[in-house]
Amino acid sequence: MCGIVGIVSGLPVEDRLFTALRRLEYRGYDSAGIASIEDGAIVRRRAEGKLINLGRVLAEHPLNGTTGIAHTRWATHGAPTTSNAHPHATGEVAVVHNGIIENFKVLRDELMARGRHFESETDTEVVAHLISELVEDGVSPVDAVRQTLPRLRGAFALAIMFRRQPDMLIGARQGSPLVLGFGENEAYLGSDALALAPLTRRISYLEEGDWVVLTRAGAQVHDVANQQVTRAVVDSGVSSDTADKGNHPHFMHKEIHEQPVVVAQTLRSYLRRLEGTISLPIPEFDLAGVKRVTIVACGTSYYAGMIARYWIEQFAEIPVDIDFASEFRYREPRMENGGLALFISQSGETADTLAALRHARGEGQKIAVVVNVPSSTMAREADLLLPTNAGPEIGVASTKAFTCQLAVLAAFATNLAFANGRMNAADVRHVVRHLAEAPAALNAALGYEDEIRTVAQSLAEARDVLFLGRGADYPLAMEGALKLKEITYIHAEGYAAGEMKHGPIALIDEDVPVVVIAPSGPLFEKTVSNLHEVQARGGRIILISDYDGIEAAGAGCHATITMPKVHPLIAPLVNAVPIQLLAYHTALVKGTDVDQPRNLAKSVTVE
């Protein structure tokens, strides 16, 4: 989940490398560094902590090299210190790395036995030494990389710079994404297209096992068998100003407020409102024979999948299994031949989810993916691509990606039900009408931000918070707890409302706020009965409901948050807004870092 970038140019690269790192900081911010070649030597500038600290170092000690590599780190091996910060270097070679070298201990011991000296605790430094050892023995840089890559086990994206060839970089990928960029007499490497957007929109995506030699004239790509290959050059479609907060104080706030627009954009790709139908991006994909669906995801995407399970089972009457991607393979699941495996990931590069996808492929499953990056590895490996149109999400805590995932999953569940004869055309028109109402309802929900800000004042004092919900509001309760944990560091848990009496109710006292998500509807009365059980034991209820629900159950609650009354189908999308804003404003009161919470990174590309 680290971010890497490299530039080969005839002009100084420090400023542009630093700008690219700013766009990659969402991938990790434990430390950062830049290296370039000056007067025949590799020169590095590194700093622990956030990128601003590296900026101070560069202000005092600028770099003037015309080829360089840069890195922003999410620590895996070794503490987030300056000595562990990338780039790692010898006298001959500098390396930046995203991923994990699983056999680094064996390689390190081997190198140390031959007299190599290490200055860090990281796995990455072994790559620099392996390549350097060969170069020092007279092997060319290209051949040194060619010989080293097969020795590395694990996941990696690498950018490698050589003292003796200051006009060249070499990149490689295995299990972690890496993008090439092309400019006028310049070439670039980056973890994603977003990082390269200020430099170029002409990019190529390296495929699994690829390695590439970059010069100012362009790039020469080799596959895992060391055969020279051609990768398509495409327009990234990413604007250079995408990562601007605009008038918002934080990216998270901006992205919460973008939800009406991006959900509308996403639905526009699936709904045919005039005809009252839903169309998938690959219309010839046959859903009619699907007998079982397996959903696999991590974090917020997992909770989107849980909500989708309700929809698929209710609409299509097809059994659904759901697993955390990190556990899926280790359970050794028995998968029905010809079943559909559905993977959900904002980035499309999540390591656990990608590994699970490949396992399911090996078990004979059809593969569908819901991703926000249509050029990602998961998207390229899918039989059915279900893209969201959320745009780049910079805030580490997912917001707009979640609601766009829900929009896509609702459309997919409906299409699946129609293909299997469980919905007729009139049923589909009914769903289309209500899904089309979601953007306006999201916009109305944002109008209650002042009310939510007031509630957050008291929530910030809590040490523990519980979230309750029933039906599709149960996974939403878990998502609310996750959001609060992520950016406020308050311990929070989400429970199915009916399960409170089976243990968690023992936690209730006057110091434990309980957020209850209970829109009026079929499950309202049962959820309210659980609310009363909490109130009877002194719990401080924060009730999220519509006007009718607040009128019926708001008396005696510590606080209420009123949401627009909507059809139950789109209620999870609408009620995502108050739980996001509640976490956001609580974090503001506590003074925590909203966009870059401690210990987290946006794109989890290591297992």
C-alpha positions in Angstrom: 0.0 0.0 0.0 3.0 2.3 -0.3 3.1 4.8 -3.2 6.0 4.9 -5.6 6.9 7.2 -8.5 9.8 7.6 -10.9 10.8 10.1 -13.6 13.4 9.9 -16.4 13.9 13.4 -17.8 16.4 16.0 -19.1 15.0 18.5 -16.5 15.2 18.6 -12.7 12.6 16.2 -11.2 12.4 17.0 -7.5 9.3 19.3 -7.6 7.4 16.9 -9.9 8.3 13.8 -7.8 7.1 15.6 -4.7 3.8 16.7 -6.4 3.2 13.1 -7.4 3.9 11.9 -3.8 1.2 14.3 -2.6 -1.3 12.5 -4.8 0.0 9.1 -3.5 0.0 10.0 0.2 -3.4 8.3 0.7 -1.5 5.0 0.2 0.7 5.5 3.2 2.2 8.3 5.3 4.6 6.7 7.8 7.6 8.2 6.0 8.6 9.5 2.6 11.7 10.0 0.5 13.2 11.0 -2.8 16.5 10.0 -4.5 18.2 11.3 -7.6 21.6 11.2 -9.2 23.8 14.2 -8.9 27.5 14.4 -10.0 27.7 10.7 -10.5 26.3 9.8 -7.0 23.0 8.7 -5.6 21.6 11.4 -3.3 18.7 10.8 -1.0 16.4 12.9 1.1 14.2 11.1 3.6 11.9 11.9 6.6 9.7 10.0 9.0 6.1 11.0 9.3 3.9 12.7 6.8 5.0 14.2 3.5 5.2 17.8 4.9 8.3 16.6 6.9 10.0 15.6 3.7 9.1 19.0 2.2 10.9 20.7 5.0 14.0 18.6 4.3 13.9 19.4 0.6 13.5 23.1 1.3 16.8 23.0 3.2 18.6 20.5 1.0 17.1 20.5 -2.6 17.9 17.9 -5.2 18.8 18.9 -8.8 18.9 15.5 -10.5 17.1 14.9 -13.8 16.2 11.2 -13.0 14.6 10.3 -9.7 12.5 7.9 -7.7 10.2 8.7 -4.7 8.2 6.9 -2.1 5.6 7.4 0.6 5.4 4.5 3.0 2.9 2.4 4.9 5.2 0.4 7.3 5.3 -3.4 7.0 8.8 -4.5 8.0 10.5 -2.1 10.4 9.2 0.9 12.3 8.4 4.2 10.6 11.8 5.8 11.0 14.1 7.8 8.7 16.5 4.8 8.4 13.6 2.6 7.3 12.2 5.2 4.9 12.6 4.5 1.1 14.5 4.9 -1.2 16.9 2.2 0.0 20.3 2.4 -1.6 23.8 1.2 -2.0 26.6 3.1 -3.7 25.3 1.7 -7.0 21.6 1.2 -6.8 18.5 2.9 -5.3 15.1 1.2 -4.9 11.6 2.1 -4.0 9.1 -0.7 -3.3 5.4 -1.3 -2.7 4.5 -4.7 -1.3 6.2 -7.4 0.7 9.3 -9.6 -0.1 8.3 -12.7 1.8 11.7 -14.5 1.6 13.7 -11.4 2.6 15.0 -13.0 5.8 16.7 -15.8 3.9 18.0 -13.4 1.3 19.3 -11.0 3.9 21.1 -13.7 5.8 22.7 -14.9 2.6 23.8 -11.3 1.7 25.2 -10.6 5.2 27.1 -13.9 5.1 28.9 -12.4 2.0 29.7 -9.2 3.9 26.9 -6.9 2.8 26.0 -4.3 5.4 22.3 -3.3 6.0 21.2 0.1 7.4 17.5 -0.7 7.8 15.1 -3.3 9.1 13.1 -3.4 5.9 12.5 -6.2 3.4 13.1 -3.8 0.5 16.8 -3.3 1.2 17.6 -6.8 0.1 16.5 -5.9 -3.4 19.0 -3.1 -3.5 21.8 -5.3 -2.3 21.0 -8.2 -4.6 21.1 -6.0 -7.7 24.0 -4.0 -6.5 26.1 -7.1 -5.9 25.7 -8.1 -9.5 26.3 -4.6 -10.9 29.5 -4.4 -8.8 30.6 -7.7 -10.4 30.3 -6.2 -13.9 26.7 -7.4 -14.7 24.7 -4.8 -16.7 21.8 -3.1 -14.8 19.3 -4.8 -17.1 20.8 -8.2 -16.6 21.1 -7.7 -12.9 17.4 -7.0 -12.6 16.6 -9.9 -14.9 18.6 -12.2 -12.6 17.2 -10.8 -9.3 13.5 -10.8 -10.0 13.0 -14.6 -10.0 14.7 -14.7 -6.5 12.0 -12.5 -5.0 8.9 -14.2 -3.5 5.9 -12.1 -2.5 4.2 -9.0 -3.9 6.1 -6.1 -5.3 6.1 -3.0 -7.5 9.7 -1.7 -7.9 11.3 1.3 -9.3 15.1 1.0 -9.5 17.7 3.7 -10.3 21.4 3.1 -11.2 24.3 5.4 -10.4 26.2 4.6 -13.6 23.1 5.0 -15.9 21.5 8.2 -14.7 19.2 8.4 -17.8 17.4 5.1 -17.1 15.0 3.5 -14.6 13.8 -0.1 -14.4 10.3 -1.0 -13.0 8.8 -4.4 -12.2 5.5 -5.7 -10.9 4.3 -8.9 -9.3 1.1 -8.7 -7.3 1.2 -4.9 -6.9 0.1 -2.4 -9.5 2.5 -0.3 -11.6 1.7 2.2 -14.4 3.9 3.6 -17.1 3.6 7.2 -18.3 4.8 8.8 -21.5 5.7 12.5 -22.1 7.8 14.6 -24.4 11.4 13.2 -24.0 10.3 11.8 -20.6 9.0 8.6 -19.1 7.4 7.9 -15.8 6.5 5.1 -13.3 3.8 5.3 -10.7 1.6 3.3 -8.4 -1.5 4.6 -10.2 -2.7 6.9 -12.9 -3.7 9.5 -10.3 -0.1 10.0 -9.3 0.9 10.6 -13.0 -2.0 12.8 -13.9 0.0 16.1 -13.5 2.7 14.6 -15.8 0.8 12.8 -18.5 -2.5 11.1 -19.4 -0.7 8.7 -21.8 -0.2 5.6 -19.8 0.2 1.8 -20.0 -0.7 -0.7 -17.3 2.0 -3.3 -16.7 0.6 -6.8 -16.4 1.5 -9.5 -13.8 5.2 -10.4 -14.0 6.1 -7.5 -16.3 9.3 -5.5 -16.0 10.3 -2.5 -18.0 13.3 -0.4 -18.9 12.5 3.4 -19.1 14.6 6.0 -20.8 13.7 9.5 -22.1 12.9 7.9 -25.5 10.2 5.6 -24.0 9.8 2.2 -22.5 10.8 -1.4 -23.3 8.5 -3.9 -21.6 9.3 -7.6 -20.9 6.9 -10.2 -19.6 7.6 -12.8 -16.9 9.3 -15.0 -19.5 11.7 -12.1 -20.3 10.1 -11.8 -23.8 9.8 -8.2 -25.1 6.1 -7.3 -25.3 3.8 -4.4 -26.2 1.3 -3.0 -23.7 -1.4 -0.7 -25.0 -1.0 3.0 -24.5 -4.3 4.5 -23.3 -5.7 7.8 -22.0 -5.9 7.6 -18.3 -9.0 9.8 -18.2 -7.7 11.3 -14.9 -7.7 15.0 -14.5 -4.6 16.7 -13.0 -6.8 18.6 -10.6 -8.8 15.6 -9.4 -7.1 15.6 -6.0 -8.2 19.2 -5.1 -10.3 19.6 -2.0 -12.1 22.6 -3.5 -13.9 24.6 -0.8 -14.1 21.7 1.6 -11.8 21.5 4.7 -11.0 17.8 4.1 -11.2 15.3 1.2 -13.5 13.2 3.3 -16.0 16.1 3.6 -15.7 16.8 -0.1 -16.3 13.1 -0.9 -19.3 12.8 1.4 -20.9 15.8 -0.4 -20.1 14.4 -3.8 -22.4 11.4 -3.2 -25.5 12.8 -4.9 -23.6 13.5 -8.1 -21.4 10.3 -8.2 -24.3 8.0 -7.4 -26.3 9.7 -10.2 -23.3 9.1 -12.5 -23.1 5.5 -11.5 -26.8 4.8 -11.9 -26.8 6.5 -15.3 -24.6 3.6 -16.5 -27.1 1.0 -15.4 -30.6 2.4 -15.4 -32.6 2.9 -18.6 -35.2 5.2 -17.1 -37.4 5.7 -20.1 -37.7 2.0 -20.7 -37.8 1.2 -17.0 -35.0 -1.4 -17.3 -31.6 -2.1 -16.0 -28.7 -2.9 -18.3 -25.3 -4.4 -17.3 -22.1 -3.2 -19.1 -21.7 -6.6 -20.7 -25.3 -7.4 -21.7 -24.3 -10.8 -23.2 -23.1 -12.1 -19.8 -25.6 -14.9 -18.9 -27.0 -14.6 -15.4 -29.9 -17.0 -16.0 -28.1 -20.1 -14.9 -26.6 -18.7 -11.7 -27.6 -20.9 -8.7 -25.4 -19.6 -6.0 -23.5 -16.3 -5.5 -20.3 -16.0 -3.4 -19.4 -12.4 -2.3 -15.9 -11.6 -1.2 -14.6 -8.3 0.0 -12.7 -6.4 2.7 -13.6 -3.6 5.1 -16.3 -1.2 3.9 -16.7 -3.2 0.7 -17.5 -6.2 2.8 -20.4 -4.4 4.4 -21.6 -3.3 1.0 -21.6 -7.0 0.1 -23.6 -7.9 3.2 -26.3 -5.4 2.1 -26.2 -6.9 -1.4 -26.8 -10.4 0.1 -30.2 -9.2 1.5 -31.1 -7.8 -2.0 -29.9 -10.8 -4.0 -31.7 -13.4 -1.7 -34.9 -11.3 -1.5 -35.0 -10.3 -5.2 -33.5 -13.3 -7.0 -34.2 -16.0 -4.3 -30.6 -17.3 -4.9 -28.5 -18.4 -1.9 -25.6 -16.1 -1.2 -22.3 -16.8 0.8 -20.2 -13.9 1.9 -16.6 -14.0 3.2 -13.8 -11.7 4.2 -11.3 -11.9 1.5 -8.5 -12.4 4.0 -10.2 -15.6 5.3 -11.8 -16.9 2.1 -9.1 -19.2 0.8 -8.1 -20.6 4.2 -11.7 -21.8 4.8 -11.2 -24.0 1.7 -14.8 -23.3 0.6 -16.8 -25.8 -1.5 -18.0 -23.8 -4.5 -20.8 -25.0 -6.7 -19.6 -25.6 -10.3 -20.7 -22.8 -12.5 -21.5 -20.5 -9.6 -20.9 -16.7 -9.6 -18.2 -15.2 -7.4 -18.7 -11.5 -6.9 -15.7 -9.4 -5.7 -16.0 -5.8 -4.4 -13.0 -3.5 -4.2 -12.7 0.3 -4.4 -9.2 0.1 -5.9 -9.4 -3.2 -7.7 -6.0 -4.0 -6.4 -6.7 -5.2 -2.8 -4.2 -8.0 -2.4 -6.5 -10.3 -0.3 -9.4 -9.9 -2.6 -7.3 -10.4 -5.7 -5.9 -13.6 -4.3 -9.5 -14.8 -3.5 -10.6 -13.9 -7.0 -7.9 -16.2 -8.5 -8.8 -19.0 -6.1 -12.4 -18.8 -7.2 -11.4 -18.8 -10.8 -9.5 -22.0 -10.2 -12.7 -23.4 -8.6 -14.6 -22.9 -11.9 -16.5 -19.8 -10.9 -17.7 -17.1 -13.2 -16.1 -13.8 -11.9 -17.9 -10.5 -11.4 -16.2 -7.5 -9.9 -17.5 -4.2 -8.6 -14.6 -1.7 -8.8 -14.0 2.0 -8.9 -11.0 1.7 -11.2 -12.0 0.0 -14.5 -8.3 -0.4 -15.5 -7.4 -2.2 -12.3 -6.1 -5.8 -12.1 -9.4 -7.2 -10.9 -11.3 -5.4 -13.6 -9.0 -6.9 -16.2 -9.4 -10.4 -14.8 -13.2 -10.3 -14.5 -15.8 -12.0 -16.7 -18.3 -9.3 -15.7 -17.1 -5.8 -14.9 -19.5 -3.7 -12.8 -17.8 -0.3 -12.5 -18.7 2.4 -10.2 -18.3 6.0 -11.2 -17.3 7.5 -7.9 -14.1 9.1 -9.2 -10.8 9.1 -7.2 -11.4 8.7 -3.5 -8.6 10.3 -1.6 -9.9 10.2 2.0 -8.7 7.0 3.6 -12.2 6.3 5.1 -14.4 5.2 2.2 -17.6 7.2 1.7 -18.7 7.9 -1.9 -17.2 4.6 -3.0 -19.5 2.8 -0.6 -22.7 4.4 -1.7 -21.7 3.9 -5.4 -21.1 0.2 -4.7 -24.5 -0.1 -3.1 -26.1 1.6 -6.2 -24.3 -0.9 -8.5 -25.2 -3.9 -6.3 -28.9 -3.0 -6.1 -28.9 -2.8 -10.0 -27.1 -6.1 -10.2 -29.4 -7.9 -7.8 -32.4 -6.6 -9.8 -30.9 -7.7 -13.1 -30.0 -11.1 -11.6 -33.6 -11.5 -10.4 -35.0 -10.7 -13.8 -32.7 -13.0 -15.6 -33.7 -15.9 -13.3 -37.4 -15.1 -13.7 -38.0 -14.0 -10.1 -38.9 -10.4 -11.2 -41.1 -9.4 -14.1 -40.8 -6.2 -16.1 -43.2 -4.3 -13.8 -41.1 -5.3 -10.8 -38.0 -4.0 -12.5 -39.7 -0.7 -13.4 -40.6 -0.3 -9.7 -36.9 -0.8 -8.7 -35.7 1.6 -11.4 -38.1 4.3 -10.2 -36.8 4.1 -6.6 -33.2 3.8 -7.5 -33.6 7.0 -9.6 -34.8 8.8 -6.5 -31.5 8.0 -4.6 -29.4 11.1 -5.7 -32.1 13.6 -4.6 -32.6 11.7 -1.3 -28.8 11.8 -0.7 -28.8 15.5 -1.3 -31.7 16.0 1.1 -29.8 13.9 3.7 -26.8 16.2 3.5 -29.1 19.1 4.4 -29.1 17.7 8.0 -25.4 18.2 8.6 -25.9 20.9 11.2 -28.1 18.6 13.2 -25.5 15.9 13.0 -22.7 18.3 14.0 -24.5 19.0 17.2 -24.9 15.3 18.0 -21.2 14.8 17.4 -20.3 17.1 20.3 -21.5 14.7 22.9 -20.3 11.6 21.0 -16.7 12.8 21.1 -16.7 12.3 24.9 -17.4 8.6 24.7 -14.8 5.8 25.0 -17.2 3.1 23.6 -20.1 3.4 21.1 -22.5 0.8 19.9 -24.4 0.8 16.6 -27.6 -1.2 16.1 -29.7 -2.1 13.0 -31.9 -4.8 11.6 -32.0 -6.3 8.1 -29.9 -4.2 5.7 -29.4 -1.7 8.5 -27.3 -4.3 10.4 -24.3 -4.1 8.0 -24.9 -0.4 7.9 -24.5 -0.4 11.7 -21.1 -2.2 11.3 -20.1 0.3 8.7 -21.0 3.2 11.1 -18.9 1.6 13.8 -16.0 1.2 11.4 -16.1 4.8 10.3 -16.0 6.0 13.9 -13.1 3.7 14.7 -11.1 4.7 11.6 -11.1 8.4 12.1 -11.9 9.2 15.8 -10.1 6.2 17.4 -13.2 5.6 19.6 -13.9 2.0 20.2 -17.1 1.1 18.4 -19.0 -2.0 17.5 -22.0 -2.7 15.2 -24.6 -5.4 16.1 -27.7 -6.8 14.8 -30.3 -5.2 17.0 -31.9 -8.5 18.0 -28.6 -9.8 19.2 -28.2 -7.2 21.9 -30.0 -9.3 24.5 -27.6 -12.3 23.8 -24.6 -10.7 25.4 -23.7 -7.2 24.2 -26.4 -5.6 26.4 -24.1 -6.2 29.3 -22.0 -3.3 28.0 -24.8 -0.8 28.4 -24.7 2.0 30.9 -25.1 5.8 30.9 -21.6 6.3 29.5 -22.2 4.2 26.4 -23.9 6.0 23.5 -26.0 3.6 21.3 -26.6 4.7 17.7 -29.8 3.0 16.4 -30.4 3.0 12.6 -34.2 2.5 12.3 -36.0 4.0 9.3 -39.7 3.5 9.4 -40.8 0.4 7.5 -41.3 -3.4 7.9 -38.6 -3.8 10.6 -39.1 -0.6 12.5 -41.2 -1.9 15.4 -38.9 -4.8 16.1 -35.9 -2.5 16.1 -37.7 0.0 18.4 -38.3 -2.8 20.9 -34.6 -3.4 21.1 -34.1 0.4 21.5 -36.4 0.3 24.5 -34.4 -2.6 26.0 -31.3 -0.3 25.8 -33.1 2.7 27.3 -34.4 0.6 30.2 -30.7 0.0 31.1 -29.7 3.6 31.0 -28.2 3.6 27.5 -28.0 6.9 25.6 -29.8 6.5 22.4 -29.0 8.4 19.2 -31.8 7.5 16.8 -31.3 7.8 13.1 -34.7 7.6 11.4 -37.1 9.5 9.1 -39.7 11.9 10.4 -42.3 9.2 11.1 -39.8 7.1 13.0 -38.6 10.0 15.1 -42.3 10.9 15.9 -42.9 7.3 17.0 -39.8 6.5 18.9 -37.8 9.7 19.5 -39.2 10.4 23.0 -36.6 9.6 25.6 -33.7 9.5 23.2 -30.5 11.4 24.0 -30.5 12.7 20.4 -32.3 12.2 17.1 -31.1 12.6 13.5 -33.9 13.0 11.0 -33.5 11.6 7.5 -35.8 11.9 4.5 -38.4 9.2 4.2 -37.5 6.9 1.3 -38.3 3.4 0.0 -36.5 0.6 2.0 -34.5 -0.3 -1.1 -32.5 3.0 -1.1 -32.6 3.5 2.7 -29.0 2.1 3.1 -27.6 4.6 0.7 -29.4 7.5 2.4 -28.6 6.4 5.9 -24.9 6.1 5.0 -24.8 9.9 5.0 -25.5 10.4 8.7 -23.1 7.7 9.9 -20.4 9.2 7.7 -21.0 12.8 8.9 -21.3 11.6 12.5 -17.8 10.1 12.4 -16.5 13.1 10.5 -17.7 15.7 12.9 -16.8 13.6 16.0 -13.3 13.5 14.6 -13.2 17.2 14.2 -14.2 17.7 17.8 -11.5 15.3 18.9 -8.9 16.9 16.6 -7.8 13.7 14.9 -6.5 13.6 11.3 -9.7 13.0 9.2 -8.1 12.2 5.8 -5.1 10.3 7.0 -6.0 8.4 10.2 -3.1 6.7 12.0 -1.9 3.3 11.0 -4.2 3.2 7.9 -3.7 3.4 4.1 -6.2 3.6 1.3 -5.2 0.9 -1.0 -4.2 -2.3 0.8 -1.9 -4.1 -1.7 -0.3 -6.4 0.8 -1.8 -9.5 2.5 
